[in-house]
Amino acid sequence: MEATRSQNGIQLLLAAEQEAQHIVNAAKNAKMARLRQAKEEAEREMADFRAQMEADFQRRLAESSGDSGANVKRLEQETDAKIEQLKSQASSISPEVVQMLLKYVTTVKS
């Protein structure tokens, strides 16, 4: 009888060990599945964030390029106005400069 009880105890221990092994394996599998899911979620979030930042960058680039076009046009207008101002100043003093040059060229110093 002692041998039967001992045999039953060993069988119970083996069954408990197998059940514990199944529980541990199920927990490992659940953990691996959750890690895979977390990784996929993180990759999705990174892709969304990257797309959002790219869209923001493209929007700012478009805004700034529009501004630079306006700045270029403004600078061209200012440059043209300055050139016209210099031309008018040059034409107003041109006769004086010609007279001065003629005076120095025609005057003979001994």
Gaussian input, Z-matrix of N, CA and C with variables (Angstrom, degrees):
# hf/3-21g

backbone

0 1
 N
 C     1     B1
 C     2     B2     1     A1
 N     3     B3     2     A2     1     D1
 C     4     B4     3     A3     2     D2
 C     5     B5     4     A4     3     D3
 N     6     B6     5     A5     4     D4
 C     7     B7     6     A6     5     D5
 C     8     B8     7     A7     6     D6
 N     9     B9     8     A8     7     D7
 C    10    B10     9     A9     8     D8
 C    11    B11    10    A10     9     D9
 N    12    B12    11    A11    10    D10
 C    13    B13    12    A12    11    D11
 C    14    B14    13    A13    12    D12
 N    15    B15    14    A14    13    D13
 C    16    B16    15    A15    14    D14
 C    17    B17    16    A16    15    D15
 N    18    B18    17    A17    16    D16
 C    19    B19    18    A18    17    D17
 C    20    B20    19    A19    18    D18
 N    21    B21    20    A20    19    D19
 C    22    B22    21    A21    20    D20
 C    23    B23    22    A22    21    D21
 N    24    B24    23    A23    22    D22
 C    25    B25    24    A24    23    D23
 C    26    B26    25    A25    24    D24
 N    27    B27    26    A26    25    D25
 C    28    B28    27    A27    26    D26
 C    29    B29    28    A28    27    D27
 N    30    B30    29    A29    28    D28
 C    31    B31    30    A30    29    D29
 C    32    B32    31    A31    30    D30
 N    33    B33    32    A32    31    D31
 C    34    B34    33    A33    32    D32
 C    35    B35    34    A34    33    D33
 N    36    B36    35    A35    34    D34
 C    37    B37    36    A36    35    D35
 C    38    B38    37    A37    36    D36
 N    39    B39    38    A38    37    D37
 C    40    B40    39    A39    38    D38
 C    41    B41    40    A40    39    D39
 N    42    B42    41    A41    40    D40
 C    43    B43    42    A42    41    D41
 C    44    B44    43    A43    42    D42
 N    45    B45    44    A44    43    D43
 C    46    B46    45    A45    44    D44
 C    47    B47    46    A46    45    D45
 N    48    B48    47    A47    46    D46
 C    49    B49    48    A48    47    D47
 C    50    B50    49    A49    48    D48
 N    51    B51    50    A50    49    D49
 C    52    B52    51    A51    50    D50
 C    53    B53    52    A52    51    D51
 N    54    B54    53    A53    52    D52
 C    55    B55    54    A54    53    D53
 C    56    B56    55    A55    54    D54
 N    57    B57    56    A56    55    D55
 C    58    B58    57    A57    56    D56
 C    59    B59    58    A58    57    D57
 N    60    B60    59    A59    58    D58
 C    61    B61    60    A60    59    D59
 C    62    B62    61    A61    60    D60
 N    63    B63    62    A62    61    D61
 C    64    B64    63    A63    62    D62
 C    65    B65    64    A64    63    D63
 N    66    B66    65    A65    64    D64
 C    67    B67    66    A66    65    D65
 C    68    B68    67    A67    66    D66
 N    69    B69    68    A68    67    D67
 C    70    B70    69    A69    68    D68
 C    71    B71    70    A70    69    D69
 N    72    B72    71    A71    70    D70
 C    73    B73    72    A72    71    D71
 C    74    B74    73    A73    72    D72
 N    75    B75    74    A74    73    D73
 C    76    B76    75    A75    74    D74
 C    77    B77    76    A76    75    D75
 N    78    B78    77    A77    76    D76
 C    79    B79    78    A78    77    D77
 C    80    B80    79    A79    78    D78
 N    81    B81    80    A80    79    D79
 C    82    B82    81    A81    80    D80
 C    83    B83    82    A82    81    D81
 N    84    B84    83    A83    82    D82
 C    85    B85    84    A84    83    D83
 C    86    B86    85    A85    84    D84
 N    87    B87    86    A86    85    D85
 C    88    B88    87    A87    86    D86
 C    89    B89    88    A88    87    D87
 N    90    B90    89    A89    88    D88
 C    91    B91    90    A90    89    D89
 C    92    B92    91    A91    90    D90
 N    93    B93    92    A92    91    D91
 C    94    B94    93    A93    92    D92
 C    95    B95    94    A94    93    D93
 N    96    B96    95    A95    94    D94
 C    97    B97    96    A96    95    D95
 C    98    B98    97    A97    96    D96
 N    99    B99    98    A98    97    D97
 C   100   B100    99    A99    98    D98
 C   101   B101   100   A100    99    D99
 N   102   B102   101   A101   100   D100
 C   103   B103   102   A102   101   D101
 C   104   B104   103   A103   102   D102
 N   105   B105   104   A104   103   D103
 C   106   B106   105   A105   104   D104
 C   107   B107   106   A106   105   D105
 N   108   B108   107   A107   106   D106
 C   109   B109   108   A108   107   D107
 C   110   B110   109   A109   108   D108
 N   111   B111   110   A110   109   D109
 C   112   B112   111   A111   110   D110
 C   113   B113   112   A112   111   D111
 N   114   B114   113   A113   112   D112
 C   115   B115   114   A114   113   D113
 C   116   B116   115   A115   114   D114
 N   117   B117   116   A116   115   D115
 C   118   B118   117   A117   116   D116
 C   119   B119   118   A118   117   D117
 N   120   B120   119   A119   118   D118
 C   121   B121   120   A120   119   D119
 C   122   B122   121   A121   120   D120
 N   123   B123   122   A122   121   D121
 C   124   B124   123   A123   122   D122
 C   125   B125   124   A124   123   D123
 N   126   B126   125   A125   124   D124
 C   127   B127   126   A126   125   D125
 C   128   B128   127   A127   126   D126
 N   129   B129   128   A128   127   D127
 C   130   B130   129   A129   128   D128
 C   131   B131   130   A130   129   D129
 N   132   B132   131   A131   130   D130
 C   133   B133   132   A132   131   D131
 C   134   B134   133   A133   132   D132
 N   135   B135   134   A134   133   D133
 C   136   B136   135   A135   134   D134
 C   137   B137   136   A136   135   D135
 N   138   B138   137   A137   136   D136
 C   139   B139   138   A138   137   D137
 C   140   B140   139   A139   138   D138
 N   141   B141   140   A140   139   D139
 C   142   B142   141   A141   140   D140
 C   143   B143   142   A142   141   D141
 N   144   B144   143   A143   142   D142
 C   145   B145   144   A144   143   D143
 C   146   B146   145   A145   144   D144
 N   147   B147   146   A146   145   D145
 C   148   B148   147   A147   146   D146
 C   149   B149   148   A148   147   D147
 N   150   B150   149   A149   148   D148
 C   151   B151   150   A150   149   D149
 C   152   B152   151   A151   150   D150
 N   153   B153   152   A152   151   D151
 C   154   B154   153   A153   152   D152
 C   155   B155   154   A154   153   D153
 N   156   B156   155   A155   154   D154
 C   157   B157   156   A156   155   D155
 C   158   B158   157   A157   156   D156
 N   159   B159   158   A158   157   D157
 C   160   B160   159   A159   158   D158
 C   161   B161   160   A160   159   D159
 N   162   B162   161   A161   160   D160
 C   163   B163   162   A162   161   D161
 C   164   B164   163   A163   162   D162
 N   165   B165   164   A164   163   D163
 C   166   B166   165   A165   164   D164
 C   167   B167   166   A166   165   D165
 N   168   B168   167   A167   166   D166
 C   169   B169   168   A168   167   D167
 C   170   B170   169   A169   168   D168
 N   171   B171   170   A170   169   D169
 C   172   B172   171   A171   170   D170
 C   173   B173   172   A172   171   D171
 N   174   B174   173   A173   172   D172
 C   175   B175   174   A174   173   D173
 C   176   B176   175   A175   174   D174
 N   177   B177   176   A176   175   D175
 C   178   B178   177   A177   176   D176
 C   179   B179   178   A178   177   D177
 N   180   B180   179   A179   178   D178
 C   181   B181   180   A180   179   D179
 C   182   B182   181   A181   180   D180
 N   183   B183   182   A182   181   D181
 C   184   B184   183   A183   182   D182
 C   185   B185   184   A184   183   D183
 N   186   B186   185   A185   184   D184
 C   187   B187   186   A186   185   D185
 C   188   B188   187   A187   186   D186
 N   189   B189   188   A188   187   D187
 C   190   B190   189   A189   188   D188
 C   191   B191   190   A190   189   D189
 N   192   B192   191   A191   190   D190
 C   193   B193   192   A192   191   D191
 C   194   B194   193   A193   192   D192
 N   195   B195   194   A194   193   D193
 C   196   B196   195   A195   194   D194
 C   197   B197   196   A196   195   D195
 N   198   B198   197   A197   196   D196
 C   199   B199   198   A198   197   D197
 C   200   B200   199   A199   198   D198
 N   201   B201   200   A200   199   D199
 C   202   B202   201   A201   200   D200
 C   203   B203   202   A202   201   D201
 N   204   B204   203   A203   202   D202
 C   205   B205   204   A204   203   D203
 C   206   B206   205   A205   204   D204
 N   207   B207   206   A206   205   D205
 C   208   B208   207   A207   206   D206
 C   209   B209   208   A208   207   D207
 N   210   B210   209   A209   208   D208
 C   211   B211   210   A210   209   D209
 C   212   B212   211   A211   210   D210
 N   213   B213   212   A212   211   D211
 C   214   B214   213   A213   212   D212
 C   215   B215   214   A214   213   D213
 N   216   B216   215   A215   214   D214
 C   217   B217   216   A216   215   D215
 C   218   B218   217   A217   216   D216
 N   219   B219   218   A218   217   D217
 C   220   B220   219   A219   218   D218
 C   221   B221   220   A220   219   D219
 N   222   B222   221   A221   220   D220
 C   223   B223   222   A222   221   D221
 C   224   B224   223   A223   222   D222
 N   225   B225   224   A224   223   D223
 C   226   B226   225   A225   224   D224
 C   227   B227   226   A226   225   D225
 N   228   B228   227   A227   226   D226
 C   229   B229   228   A228   227   D227
 C   230   B230   229   A229   228   D228
 N   231   B231   230   A230   229   D229
 C   232   B232   231   A231   230   D230
 C   233   B233   232   A232   231   D231
 N   234   B234   233   A233   232   D232
 C   235   B235   234   A234   233   D233
 C   236   B236   235   A235   234   D234
 N   237   B237   236   A236   235   D235
 C   238   B238   237   A237   236   D236
 C   239   B239   238   A238   237   D237
 N   240   B240   239   A239   238   D238
 C   241   B241   240   A240   239   D239
 C   242   B242   241   A241   240   D240
 N   243   B243   242   A242   241   D241
 C   244   B244   243   A243   242   D242
 C   245   B245   244   A244   243   D243
 N   246   B246   245   A245   244   D244
 C   247   B247   246   A246   245   D245
 C   248   B248   247   A247   246   D246
 N   249   B249   248   A248   247   D247
 C   250   B250   249   A249   248   D248
 C   251   B251   250   A250   249   D249
 N   252   B252   251   A251   250   D250
 C   253   B253   252   A252   251   D251
 C   254   B254   253   A253   252   D252
 N   255   B255   254   A254   253   D253
 C   256   B256   255   A255   254   D254
 C   257   B257   256   A256   255   D255
 N   258   B258   257   A257   256   D256
 C   259   B259   258   A258   257   D257
 C   260   B260   259   A259   258   D258
 N   261   B261   260   A260   259   D259
 C   262   B262   261   A261   260   D260
 C   263   B263   262   A262   261   D261
 N   264   B264   263   A263   262   D262
 C   265   B265   264   A264   263   D263
 C   266   B266   265   A265   264   D264
 N   267   B267   266   A266   265   D265
 C   268   B268   267   A267   266   D266
 C   269   B269   268   A268   267   D267
 N   270   B270   269   A269   268   D268
 C   271   B271   270   A270   269   D269
 C   272   B272   271   A271   270   D270
 N   273   B273   272   A272   271   D271
 C   274   B274   273   A273   272   D272
 C   275   B275   274   A274   273   D273
 N   276   B276   275   A275   274   D274
 C   277   B277   276   A276   275   D275
 C   278   B278   277   A277   276   D276
 N   279   B279   278   A278   277   D277
 C   280   B280   279   A279   278   D278
 C   281   B281   280   A280   279   D279
 N   282   B282   281   A281   280   D280
 C   283   B283   282   A282   281   D281
 C   284   B284   283   A283   282   D282
 N   285   B285   284   A284   283   D283
 C   286   B286   285   A285   284   D284
 C   287   B287   286   A286   285   D285
 N   288   B288   287   A287   286   D286
 C   289   B289   288   A288   287   D287
 C   290   B290   289   A289   288   D288
 N   291   B291   290   A290   289   D289
 C   292   B292   291   A291   290   D290
 C   293   B293   292   A292   291   D291
 N   294   B294   293   A293   292   D292
 C   295   B295   294   A294   293   D293
 C   296   B296   295   A295   294   D294
 N   297   B297   296   A296   295   D295
 C   298   B298   297   A297   296   D296
 C   299   B299   298   A298   297   D297
 N   300   B300   299   A299   298   D298
 C   301   B301   300   A300   299   D299
 C   302   B302   301   A301   300   D300
 N   303   B303   302   A302   301   D301
 C   304   B304   303   A303   302   D302
 C   305   B305   304   A304   303   D303
 N   306   B306   305   A305   304   D304
 C   307   B307   306   A306   305   D305
 C   308   B308   307   A307   306   D306
 N   309   B309   308   A308   307   D307
 C   310   B310   309   A309   308   D308
 C   311   B311   310   A310   309   D309
 N   312   B312   311   A311   310   D310
 C   313   B313   312   A312   311   D311
 C   314   B314   313   A313   312   D312
 N   315   B315   314   A314   313   D313
 C   316   B316   315   A315   314   D314
 C   317   B317   316   A316   315   D315
 N   318   B318   317   A317   316   D316
 C   319   B319   318   A318   317   D317
 C   320   B320   319   A319   318   D318
 N   321   B321   320   A320   319   D319
 C   322   B322   321   A321   320   D320
 C   323   B323   322   A322   321   D321
 N   324   B324   323   A323   322   D322
 C   325   B325   324   A324   323   D323
 C   326   B326   325   A325   324   D324
 N   327   B327   326   A326   325   D325
 C   328   B328   327   A327   326   D326
 C   329   B329   328   A328   327   D327

   B1=1.4136
   B2=1.5272
   B3=1.3038
   B4=1.4616
   B5=1.5194
   B6=1.2753
   B7=1.4566
   B8=1.5157
   B9=1.3113
   B10=1.4607
   B11=1.5218
   B12=1.3062
   B13=1.4646
   B14=1.5246
   B15=1.2779
   B16=1.4527
   B17=1.5231
   B18=1.3441
   B19=1.4613
   B20=1.5265
   B21=1.3324
   B22=1.4763
   B23=1.5332
   B24=1.3290
   B25=1.4693
   B26=1.5222
   B27=1.3339
   B28=1.4687
   B29=1.5200
   B30=1.3268
   B31=1.4680
   B32=1.5269
   B33=1.3326
   B34=1.4688
   B35=1.5269
   B36=1.3167
   B37=1.4691
   B38=1.5265
   B39=1.3301
   B40=1.4696
   B41=1.5255
   B42=1.3063
   B43=1.4626
   B44=1.5322
   B45=1.3226
   B46=1.4648
   B47=1.5218
   B48=1.3415
   B49=1.4602
   B50=1.5324
   B51=1.3331
   B52=1.4706
   B53=1.5315
   B54=1.3206
   B55=1.4670
   B56=1.5390
   B57=1.3176
   B58=1.4635
   B59=1.5269
   B60=1.3313
   B61=1.4664
   B62=1.5303
   B63=1.3226
   B64=1.4666
   B65=1.5355
   B66=1.3190
   B67=1.4725
   B68=1.5312
   B69=1.3409
   B70=1.4655
   B71=1.5254
   B72=1.3494
   B73=1.4625
   B74=1.5305
   B75=1.3309
   B76=1.4704
   B77=1.5260
   B78=1.3188
   B79=1.4665
   B80=1.5281
   B81=1.3391
   B82=1.4692
   B83=1.5272
   B84=1.3272
   B85=1.4625
   B86=1.5252
   B87=1.3249
   B88=1.4628
   B89=1.5275
   B90=1.3404
   B91=1.4635
   B92=1.5303
   B93=1.3374
   B94=1.4634
   B95=1.5251
   B96=1.3338
   B97=1.4655
   B98=1.5236
   B99=1.3170
   B100=1.4757
   B101=1.5250
   B102=1.3305
   B103=1.4663
   B104=1.5311
   B105=1.3466
   B106=1.4649
   B107=1.5276
   B108=1.3305
   B109=1.4639
   B110=1.5293
   B111=1.3287
   B112=1.4655
   B113=1.5266
   B114=1.3259
   B115=1.4651
   B116=1.5173
   B117=1.3299
   B118=1.4672
   B119=1.5321
   B120=1.3422
   B121=1.4654
   B122=1.5271
   B123=1.3218
   B124=1.4671
   B125=1.5230
   B126=1.3271
   B127=1.4642
   B128=1.5308
   B129=1.3241
   B130=1.4699
   B131=1.5292
   B132=1.3288
   B133=1.4642
   B134=1.5328
   B135=1.3390
   B136=1.4687
   B137=1.5253
   B138=1.3280
   B139=1.4657
   B140=1.5234
   B141=1.3399
   B142=1.4682
   B143=1.5274
   B144=1.3318
   B145=1.4637
   B146=1.5220
   B147=1.3382
   B148=1.4620
   B149=1.5338
   B150=1.3310
   B151=1.4662
   B152=1.5259
   B153=1.3146
   B154=1.4738
   B155=1.5255
   B156=1.3262
   B157=1.4551
   B158=1.5299
   B159=1.3186
   B160=1.4674
   B161=1.5256
   B162=1.3425
   B163=1.4595
   B164=1.5309
   B165=1.3263
   B166=1.4621
   B167=1.5263
   B168=1.3271
   B169=1.4666
   B170=1.5282
   B171=1.3299
   B172=1.4627
   B173=1.5271
   B174=1.3453
   B175=1.4661
   B176=1.5272
   B177=1.3344
   B178=1.4688
   B179=1.5243
   B180=1.3143
   B181=1.4557
   B182=1.5209
   B183=1.3298
   B184=1.4600
   B185=1.5307
   B186=1.3375
   B187=1.4699
   B188=1.5211
   B189=1.3208
   B190=1.4648
   B191=1.5206
   B192=1.3264
   B193=1.4657
   B194=1.5191
   B195=1.3257
   B196=1.4587
   B197=1.5185
   B198=1.3287
   B199=1.4593
   B200=1.5179
   B201=1.3039
   B202=1.4600
   B203=1.5253
   B204=1.3334
   B205=1.4653
   B206=1.5150
   B207=1.3259
   B208=1.4643
   B209=1.5267
   B210=1.3221
   B211=1.4658
   B212=1.5182
   B213=1.3210
   B214=1.4639
   B215=1.5236
   B216=1.3074
   B217=1.4653
   B218=1.5326
   B219=1.3347
   B220=1.4659
   B221=1.5237
   B222=1.3442
   B223=1.4614
   B224=1.5316
   B225=1.3225
   B226=1.4597
   B227=1.5316
   B228=1.3276
   B229=1.4706
   B230=1.5209
   B231=1.3420
   B232=1.4562
   B233=1.5285
   B234=1.3227
   B235=1.4681
   B236=1.5179
   B237=1.3172
   B238=1.4709
   B239=1.5253
   B240=1.3435
   B241=1.4594
   B242=1.5279
   B243=1.3350
   B244=1.4686
   B245=1.5352
   B246=1.3394
   B247=1.4724
   B248=1.5227
   B249=1.3053
   B250=1.4751
   B251=1.5232
   B252=1.3322
   B253=1.4668
   B254=1.5279
   B255=1.3402
   B256=1.4626
   B257=1.5275
   B258=1.3202
   B259=1.4657
   B260=1.5257
   B261=1.3234
   B262=1.4665
   B263=1.5298
   B264=1.3374
   B265=1.4622
   B266=1.5284
   B267=1.3425
   B268=1.4660
   B269=1.5202
   B270=1.3190
   B271=1.4668
   B272=1.5269
   B273=1.3262
   B274=1.4719
   B275=1.5238
   B276=1.3328
   B277=1.4684
   B278=1.5201
   B279=1.3088
   B280=1.4586
   B281=1.5228
   B282=1.3411
   B283=1.4802
   B284=1.5307
   B285=1.3132
   B286=1.4587
   B287=1.5305
   B288=1.3291
   B289=1.4588
   B290=1.5311
   B291=1.3360
   B292=1.4665
   B293=1.5239
   B294=1.3121
   B295=1.4656
   B296=1.5251
   B297=1.3167
   B298=1.4592
   B299=1.5351
   B300=1.3254
   B301=1.4589
   B302=1.5253
   B303=1.3310
   B304=1.4683
   B305=1.5187
   B306=1.3189
   B307=1.4591
   B308=1.5258
   B309=1.3366
   B310=1.4594
   B311=1.5343
   B312=1.3226
   B313=1.4541
   B314=1.5347
   B315=1.2976
   B316=1.4768
   B317=1.5082
   B318=1.2955
   B319=1.4580
   B320=1.5232
   B321=1.3543
   B322=1.4632
   B323=1.5208
   B324=1.3018
   B325=1.4603
   B326=1.5132
   B327=1.2861
   B328=1.4585
   B329=1.4860
   A1=111.50
   A2=113.29
   A3=119.10
   A4=109.69
   A5=118.83
   A6=122.63
   A7=110.40
   A8=117.46
   A9=121.42
   A10=109.71
   A11=115.98
   A12=119.17
   A13=110.71
   A14=116.46
   A15=121.70
   A16=110.38
   A17=116.19
   A18=121.35
   A19=109.76
   A20=117.27
   A21=121.24
   A22=111.02
   A23=115.82
   A24=119.93
   A25=111.29
   A26=116.04
   A27=120.18
   A28=109.82
   A29=115.99
   A30=119.56
   A31=111.18
   A32=116.72
   A33=120.60
   A34=111.09
   A35=115.87
   A36=119.35
   A37=110.95
   A38=117.81
   A39=120.66
   A40=110.75
   A41=117.19
   A42=121.20
   A43=109.68
   A44=117.17
   A45=121.11
   A46=110.52
   A47=116.83
   A48=120.70
   A49=111.01
   A50=116.28
   A51=120.03
   A52=110.74
   A53=115.98
   A54=119.90
   A55=110.11
   A56=116.08
   A57=120.25
   A58=110.06
   A59=116.30
   A60=120.33
   A61=110.53
   A62=117.29
   A63=121.18
   A64=110.86
   A65=116.18
   A66=121.08
   A67=109.71
   A68=116.57
   A69=120.91
   A70=110.20
   A71=116.79
   A72=120.40
   A73=111.60
   A74=116.26
   A75=119.97
   A76=110.41
   A77=117.20
   A78=121.00
   A79=110.48
   A80=117.31
   A81=120.89
   A82=110.66
   A83=115.86
   A84=119.81
   A85=111.45
   A86=116.40
   A87=120.33
   A88=110.88
   A89=115.67
   A90=120.23
   A91=110.60
   A92=117.18
   A93=120.82
   A94=110.94
   A95=116.55
   A96=119.85
   A97=110.17
   A98=117.18
   A99=120.58
   A100=110.53
   A101=118.01
   A102=121.13
   A103=110.58
   A104=116.16
   A105=119.75
   A106=110.33
   A107=115.89
   A108=120.52
   A109=110.69
   A110=117.18
   A111=120.79
   A112=110.60
   A113=116.38
   A114=119.98
   A115=110.64
   A116=117.11
   A117=120.75
   A118=111.18
   A119=115.94
   A120=119.69
   A121=110.89
   A122=116.97
   A123=120.77
   A124=110.70
   A125=117.02
   A126=119.77
   A127=110.87
   A128=116.93
   A129=120.73
   A130=111.08
   A131=115.75
   A132=119.77
   A133=110.99
   A134=116.35
   A135=119.42
   A136=110.74
   A137=116.61
   A138=119.92
   A139=110.72
   A140=117.00
   A141=120.31
   A142=110.73
   A143=116.06
   A144=120.23
   A145=110.76
   A146=116.31
   A147=120.81
   A148=110.14
   A149=116.81
   A150=120.59
   A151=110.48
   A152=116.41
   A153=120.44
   A154=110.73
   A155=117.26
   A156=120.58
   A157=110.86
   A158=117.55
   A159=121.59
   A160=110.14
   A161=116.46
   A162=120.09
   A163=110.30
   A164=116.59
   A165=120.75
   A166=110.67
   A167=116.46
   A168=121.13
   A169=110.80
   A170=116.79
   A171=120.13
   A172=110.71
   A173=116.76
   A174=120.34
   A175=110.56
   A176=116.27
   A177=119.49
   A178=111.41
   A179=116.63
   A180=120.86
   A181=110.43
   A182=116.44
   A183=120.44
   A184=110.75
   A185=115.95
   A186=119.50
   A187=110.93
   A188=116.17
   A189=118.88
   A190=111.33
   A191=117.92
   A192=118.39
   A193=109.96
   A194=117.28
   A195=120.01
   A196=110.84
   A197=116.10
   A198=120.75
   A199=110.43
   A200=117.78
   A201=119.57
   A202=110.20
   A203=117.13
   A204=119.83
   A205=110.67
   A206=116.23
   A207=120.41
   A208=110.08
   A209=117.07
   A210=120.68
   A211=111.04
   A212=116.53
   A213=120.25
   A214=109.76
   A215=116.84
   A216=120.75
   A217=110.21
   A218=116.38
   A219=120.66
   A220=110.45
   A221=116.58
   A222=119.86
   A223=111.50
   A224=117.59
   A225=120.25
   A226=110.59
   A227=117.03
   A228=120.23
   A229=110.58
   A230=117.09
   A231=120.12
   A232=110.77
   A233=116.80
   A234=120.90
   A235=110.63
   A236=117.43
   A237=120.72
   A238=111.14
   A239=116.97
   A240=120.52
   A241=110.40
   A242=117.27
   A243=120.90
   A244=110.11
   A245=117.16
   A246=120.39
   A247=110.20
   A248=117.66
   A249=120.89
   A250=110.97
   A251=116.71
   A252=120.84
   A253=110.20
   A254=116.52
   A255=120.08
   A256=111.44
   A257=117.19
   A258=120.40
   A259=110.80
   A260=117.28
   A261=119.24
   A262=110.74
   A263=117.22
   A264=119.95
   A265=110.44
   A266=115.67
   A267=119.07
   A268=110.75
   A269=117.70
   A270=119.53
   A271=111.52
   A272=117.53
   A273=118.78
   A274=111.61
   A275=119.08
   A276=120.06
   A277=112.00
   A278=117.67
   A279=121.10
   A280=112.78
   A281=120.58
   A282=118.74
   A283=112.65
   A284=117.88
   A285=121.12
   A286=110.40
   A287=116.55
   A288=120.71
   A289=109.73
   A290=117.23
   A291=120.36
   A292=110.01
   A293=117.89
   A294=121.58
   A295=110.82
   A296=116.64
   A297=120.29
   A298=110.26
   A299=117.25
   A300=120.57
   A301=111.21
   A302=117.24
   A303=120.60
   A304=111.17
   A305=116.41
   A306=120.62
   A307=110.09
   A308=117.30
   A309=120.26
   A310=111.98
   A311=117.28
   A312=119.86
   A313=110.46
   A314=116.91
   A315=119.34
   A316=113.21
   A317=118.38
   A318=120.42
   A319=109.02
   A320=113.59
   A321=118.34
   A322=107.24
   A323=114.46
   A324=119.24
   A325=107.28
   A326=115.78
   A327=117.91
   A328=112.52
   D1=-38.09
   D2=177.59
   D3=-61.87
   D4=-36.24
   D5=-179.46
   D6=-69.51
   D7=-37.32
   D8=179.02
   D9=-68.21
   D10=-42.69
   D11=178.67
   D12=-64.53
   D13=-40.31
   D14=177.83
   D15=-64.75
   D16=-41.17
   D17=178.47
   D18=-64.61
   D19=-42.74
   D20=178.34
   D21=-63.65
   D22=-38.64
   D23=178.94
   D24=-64.51
   D25=-40.20
   D26=178.86
   D27=-66.72
   D28=-42.05
   D29=178.52
   D30=-62.52
   D31=-40.56
   D32=177.42
   D33=-64.03
   D34=-41.21
   D35=178.56
   D36=-64.92
   D37=-41.87
   D38=178.54
   D39=-65.03
   D40=-41.23
   D41=178.91
   D42=-64.84
   D43=-42.21
   D44=178.64
   D45=-64.88
   D46=-39.41
   D47=178.61
   D48=-64.64
   D49=-42.40
   D50=178.16
   D51=-64.33
   D52=-41.25
   D53=179.29
   D54=-64.27
   D55=-40.99
   D56=178.13
   D57=-64.17
   D58=-39.69
   D59=178.61
   D60=-63.45
   D61=-41.02
   D62=177.72
   D63=-63.11
   D64=-40.87
   D65=179.52
   D66=-64.58
   D67=-44.27
   D68=179.77
   D69=-63.55
   D70=-44.22
   D71=178.97
   D72=-62.97
   D73=-40.89
   D74=178.24
   D75=-64.00
   D76=-39.06
   D77=179.00
   D78=-66.82
   D79=-40.88
   D80=178.04
   D81=-63.48
   D82=-43.72
   D83=179.01
   D84=-63.53
   D85=-41.57
   D86=178.17
   D87=-63.91
   D88=-40.10
   D89=178.98
   D90=-64.48
   D91=-44.17
   D92=179.22
   D93=-63.59
   D94=-40.49
   D95=178.59
   D96=-64.00
   D97=-41.52
   D98=179.91
   D99=-66.82
   D100=-38.66
   D101=177.82
   D102=-63.87
   D103=-42.86
   D104=177.58
   D105=-61.69
   D106=-43.64
   D107=179.81
   D108=-63.32
   D109=-42.41
   D110=179.45
   D111=-64.23
   D112=-39.31
   D113=178.62
   D114=-64.13
   D115=-43.86
   D116=179.01
   D117=-63.21
   D118=-41.20
   D119=177.92
   D120=-63.37
   D121=-41.89
   D122=179.57
   D123=-64.65
   D124=-41.48
   D125=178.69
   D126=-64.92
   D127=-39.17
   D128=177.00
   D129=-63.42
   D130=-44.37
   D131=179.03
   D132=-63.31
   D133=-40.22
   D134=178.45
   D135=-64.42
   D136=-41.65
   D137=179.17
   D138=-64.34
   D139=-41.36
   D140=177.74
   D141=-63.54
   D142=-44.64
   D143=-179.97
   D144=-63.35
   D145=-43.43
   D146=179.63
   D147=-61.74
   D148=-42.93
   D149=179.27
   D150=-64.47
   D151=-40.64
   D152=178.56
   D153=-63.66
   D154=-45.02
   D155=-179.73
   D156=-66.14
   D157=-38.49
   D158=178.43
   D159=-64.02
   D160=-42.89
   D161=178.93
   D162=-63.91
   D163=-41.17
   D164=178.07
   D165=-63.62
   D166=-42.13
   D167=178.03
   D168=-62.33
   D169=-45.35
   D170=-179.73
   D171=-63.93
   D172=-38.74
   D173=178.30
   D174=-63.69
   D175=-46.14
   D176=179.37
   D177=-65.17
   D178=-37.68
   D179=178.17
   D180=-63.03
   D181=-42.66
   D182=178.93
   D183=-65.34
   D184=-40.36
   D185=179.16
   D186=-65.18
   D187=-44.47
   D188=-176.85
   D189=-71.84
   D190=-33.20
   D191=179.06
   D192=-69.78
   D193=-32.36
   D194=174.43
   D195=-64.99
   D196=-40.52
   D197=178.04
   D198=-65.58
   D199=-41.13
   D200=-177.75
   D201=-66.71
   D202=-33.49
   D203=175.52
   D204=-63.05
   D205=-41.63
   D206=177.59
   D207=-67.07
   D208=-38.95
   D209=178.86
   D210=-65.10
   D211=-40.95
   D212=179.01
   D213=-62.98
   D214=-43.64
   D215=-179.87
   D216=-63.66
   D217=-43.52
   D218=178.98
   D219=-62.28
   D220=-43.88
   D221=179.73
   D222=-64.71
   D223=-38.13
   D224=177.17
   D225=-63.28
   D226=-41.38
   D227=178.58
   D228=-64.50
   D229=-43.55
   D230=179.12
   D231=-63.67
   D232=-40.20
   D233=179.07
   D234=-64.58
   D235=-45.31
   D236=178.32
   D237=-60.77
   D238=-41.53
   D239=178.90
   D240=-63.84
   D241=-41.46
   D242=-179.93
   D243=-66.35
   D244=-39.87
   D245=177.79
   D246=-62.32
   D247=-43.90
   D248=178.68
   D249=-63.34
   D250=-39.23
   D251=178.14
   D252=-62.81
   D253=-45.13
   D254=179.67
   D255=-65.27
   D256=-38.93
   D257=177.61
   D258=-63.29
   D259=-41.97
   D260=-179.95
   D261=-67.43
   D262=-38.48
   D263=176.97
   D264=-64.84
   D265=-42.81
   D266=179.80
   D267=-64.02
   D268=-41.36
   D269=-179.69
   D270=-69.37
   D271=-28.71
   D272=179.65
   D273=-74.84
   D274=-32.07
   D275=-179.82
   D276=-100.05
   D277=-1.56
   D278=-178.74
   D279=-57.54
   D280=-45.93
   D281=179.04
   D282=-60.32
   D283=-37.71
   D284=179.59
   D285=-65.17
   D286=-41.99
   D287=-179.52
   D288=-65.70
   D289=-40.99
   D290=179.04
   D291=-63.12
   D292=-44.07
   D293=178.96
   D294=-61.88
   D295=-42.25
   D296=-179.79
   D297=-64.47
   D298=-43.66
   D299=179.31
   D300=-64.00
   D301=-43.03
   D302=178.42
   D303=-62.28
   D304=-39.19
   D305=179.66
   D306=-62.05
   D307=-46.08
   D308=-178.92
   D309=-70.39
   D310=-33.09
   D311=-179.27
   D312=-74.37
   D313=-37.89
   D314=-175.14
   D315=-88.65
   D316=-12.90
   D317=179.11
   D318=-84.12
   D319=129.07
   D320=-179.57
   D321=-106.86
   D322=129.80
   D323=177.88
   D324=-105.79
   D325=140.70
   D326=-178.86
   D327=-107.97

